[in-house]
Amino acid sequence: MRVIYDIKTGRTTVDRDWQPEPEAPLPAPNAVTRRQLRLWLVRHGYTLAQVEALIEALPEPQRTEARIEWQDATQYERGHPLLRQLAGALLKLDKEELDATLDRAFREAAAL
């Protein structure tokens, strides 16, 4: 609902059907900290063991590189190919769903 005041006539009308435009979501951050992403996973029902099992299933040398990324990174980048690969497998999403989900997850994780 909104109230409209006409300056020329001095009349006020009420538009009861008017709805404000929904606010666009904030852009997703490009990276979140290790702590933030891991807390997001746990709070959404995923275990760190699930991620580690996905890493262990990778062929070498990708497995060793993935272990280093997962264990030693201080932050995780939303567009990193390994993160996208693991997230797609963990969340069981196709590319389009994955993009939207990662955006939402990184926005939520950044607030933790």
Steps between C-alpha positions, in 0.01 A plus 500: 500500500613853431357847545520738205478876548420710195671838538280674241163401647598441862321165489629186664421153367587156627623226269430183699631264229846653471791281610860617530753347263683213670856587587764328292717266705846619586767367267665184624851548635778347292652331804418402857729385778564138573307534827201663331462234231544211740243647741260545209541135403437372853200730552346369178535135593824410322795347679865569447541123462276513191729756339806300595347184348444686173863611505621145567303378197696728265782357288859602565651759479168683531433327835818632661446850363139492624614394848742793510229743385244367750734480799732796447302773326416798720214592270295326233423667167149457358626456144788260575463190277565256785249667730241493221573134428469397865194716561324357195568146620408572863184696424409285197425800281542579131695808386206744501376392841855496631565864404191624682563277801864606531398866481248449781743285703781755474266785599385300803851382589637856482256597775634235741 
